[in-house]
């Protein structure tokens, strides 16, 4: 049994409700108490994109964006507390496609009959569009806030405080790029023909740079668009006609996707473009972007205006500084009288004022045509810098075309890198010049030099104000140089006149042209000249004419009047009587001064020539004395030669005769004759040497010699005489005496032989010593050597020690009679030592002996000689044993000698030496030259002094002959001086034999040159 009920109405209502839920455009769902879906309507399936079975039984949290899950859990946990308020929550759901759907949802709690929560029912509406609008509004608001923040910051920035516009524009570009998130923001400077990218900021690399320069002819479309002062907004750069010209060479190259170009205007004029560019992604420019870009362009315009005002202010300030510096320089110009002082101040003042690295002045020397750096200042110095030594005395050509405008009184301005002349460019670069400006300085229309300023770092362009002010400076310098030069000339002229008037050894005057020659001006010298004060002449108390010697007065006045009338300068010599009646010789020079065509004044000078007149007398006497000395010297030289020639015959023939078989008496006589001839020769040599020393014509010939060798030769020469008197003869050389010294060996021998010969002469018994020692050694190359001759002879009285060094004097007249001699020996020795910066000294005790000594400061050496001097060779040869045996060698000998005795002597000696020799006798040099190639001799003995042609000339001519180049030519001369030996060698002779001719020397010479 059952009960039935009609539920049709309930079923219809349920179906209607279900149909309403399924057709609803809201999300309707149910979840169990764990949050798993148990029901969803069709719209939920549609909006989420899942199938129904993909949603049911899944937890609702799986469809919520993870960052909102915690918020959703918190919402459900608090739902029971607010159950009847029907709270709402907005959450993002994840669609199957991954997209986000924003929903606004309300949830109700479902309970069972026991009022237990069994689940939740919810309804949600899609609010994605509202959320997007809300997000866009938020983004737009944030962007506006950021834009406004930057605009406010830039708008309140005082760009006039920045040193340059570049700093300002960089600040604006960087701020605009950062706030707009644009990859590239740039400022382009506009001119009628070009648009140049002055600055670009690259956001990605945080770098600044410069960009391209656009020319109108290459981008006419863009130029036309921008000239209209309209903005170009291109979200897609490839679909915008106005910028289509940039696609290939700019957009592709720089990966540009979007661009926004805003014109920059100042006073309504287009001056530039502000460009925003994005890369990689396209940027849809909105109103906020465009408005910000416009504001940024206005800020740039304000920055430009501020910078222009700043630059104007700086220019005015700078000009004021330059003018102040010029005012300071002008003060220097007016007050200074020293050109160096002017440049010392001006270069520093104007160098600092113009902010130059260097300032300088180069001066042109009109006499040499050379230019030199005269003054120089370098930055950070308080004083002028030392001039560059390499920039002195440079010819005009060195400066090349740099000098051309300067010589034409024009400025030279240049940036060195732009100078086309490589040579000039390198010269400037070598002195570190980057840019420079030069100003010519002309004084009295002549190029005096140039003033320069340069920069060693920057390419500087000088402004019109700078150039005008520096030109004024150059003109002021020129005027100051001219003024100072004129003042110096005037001062020098005044100083010269003052010196002429007061300091020259003469009396300067200015007289009226009247009978008394009344003095208008006369200097202080008048009192020295006349003994009268100058006031006597200026007040007409005394006339200078009255002082002229009576014997000279008429002639002097007439001579001066004749000079004036014939328009000649006045020149007179006359005597005056001084106040003390002394006679003074006066020489007057004067001339007339004309005024209006008439003689107005006479100017001139009186010069005291009394001493000159006296000197003229002395000079005449001196000239007569010098002529007498010269005649005496020439006479002695000629007499020496003339006496030596016959003595040569006497000594030579006696020497030959002594080598023959003589009786004892004959031999004794021949020895006496030979010794007498040698004594006579010594006397002649002494007289000739004394004459030469007295006339100052004797020179020393310093050479290197072996000490022991020279001293041994000297001892050998004295040994015979000492042996004759049975006297001991010693040579003592101290161990520290060097091996070699530099000396005139001939004169040293002469001095020591004279001292040793005197010692032998004045010593009866005992010994004679020659001691050589070192007194002082300066270093290894110099020492003071003492030479001492010690005897045990008669000694010298104290009062006679000075007398013995006088010419032609001996200790007393008795010695002259007892010992003989000229009395010249010690005098000549002492004078020779004087030439060596030394002198003879003597210690003596009567009847005990004497010591004669002298000290010589000599160059020394202990190194062994490598090369033997020809003179030393001759000495060595002369010491070889004489070979007296005759040779049968056939040899052709030419003797060139004008003296028949000497010819016979030499011929006799040669025949004794070479019995088979063929000897040709030639009377003079000319015949010798003519006969040389005919005779073809093996050796020539050549006299020096001969008529027609002397030996020197004959030797030179023979040497010029082909067959005469190697023939031995031996000089035979009466001269003994080394200079004569040198002349022989210079003329081409091989060797030298001085008269008297000795058989042994002839033999040695023949052996040397014919072996």
Secondary structure as UniProt FT lines:
FT   HELIX           8..22
FT   STRAND          27..32
FT   TURN            33..34
FT   STRAND          36..40
FT   HELIX           42..48
FT   HELIX           52..55
FT   TURN            56..57
FT   HELIX           60..63
FT   HELIX           66..68
FT   HELIX           69..77
FT   TURN            78..82
FT   HELIX           83..85
FT   STRAND          88..94
FT   TURN            96..97
FT   STRAND          100..111
FT   TURN            113..114
FT   STRAND          117..126
FT   HELIX           128..155
FT   HELIX           159..161
FT   HELIX           165..180
FT   STRAND          184..190
FT   STRAND          194..202
FT   TURN            203..206
FT   STRAND          207..209
FT   STRAND          213..215
FT   TURN            216..218
FT   HELIX           220..227
FT   TURN            228..229
FT   STRAND          232..234
FT   HELIX           237..239
FT   HELIX           241..246
FT   HELIX           247..251
FT   HELIX           252..254
FT   STRAND          256..266
FT   TURN            267..268
FT   STRAND          269..279
FT   HELIX           287..335
FT   HELIX           339..353
FT   TURN            354..355
FT   STRAND          358..365
FT   TURN            366..369
FT   STRAND          370..378
FT   TURN            379..380
FT   HELIX           389..391
FT   STRAND          394..395
FT   HELIX           396..399
FT   TURN            400..401
FT   HELIX           402..407
FT   TURN            408..409
FT   STRAND          412..415
FT   HELIX           416..418
FT   HELIX           422..430
FT   TURN            431..432
FT   STRAND          435..443
FT   TURN            444..445
FT   STRAND          446..455
FT   HELIX           464..502
FT   STRAND          507..512
FT   TURN            515..516
FT   STRAND          519..522
FT   HELIX           525..530
FT   HELIX           534..538
FT   TURN            539..540
FT   HELIX           544..547
FT   HELIX           550..565
FT   TURN            566..567
FT   STRAND          570..577
FT   TURN            579..580
FT   STRAND          583..595
FT   TURN            596..597
FT   STRAND          598..608
FT   HELIX           610..658
FT   HELIX           664..695
FT   STRAND          703..706
FT   HELIX           707..724
FT   TURN            725..726
FT   STRAND          728..733
FT   TURN            735..736
FT   STRAND          740..743
FT   HELIX           745..761
FT   STRAND          767..779
FT   TURN            780..781
FT   STRAND          782..791
FT   HELIX           798..800
FT   TURN            801..802
FT   HELIX           803..805
FT   TURN            807..808
FT   HELIX           813..819
FT   HELIX           825..835
FT   TURN            836..837
FT   STRAND          841..845
FT   TURN            846..848
FT   STRAND          849..861
FT   HELIX           870..878
FT   STRAND          892..896
FT   HELIX           900..913
FT   TURN            915..916
FT   STRAND          918..922
FT   HELIX           925..935
FT   STRAND          939..943
FT   HELIX           951..960
FT   HELIX           962..964
FT   STRAND          968..973
FT   HELIX           978..987
FT   STRAND          991..994
FT   HELIX           999..1010
//
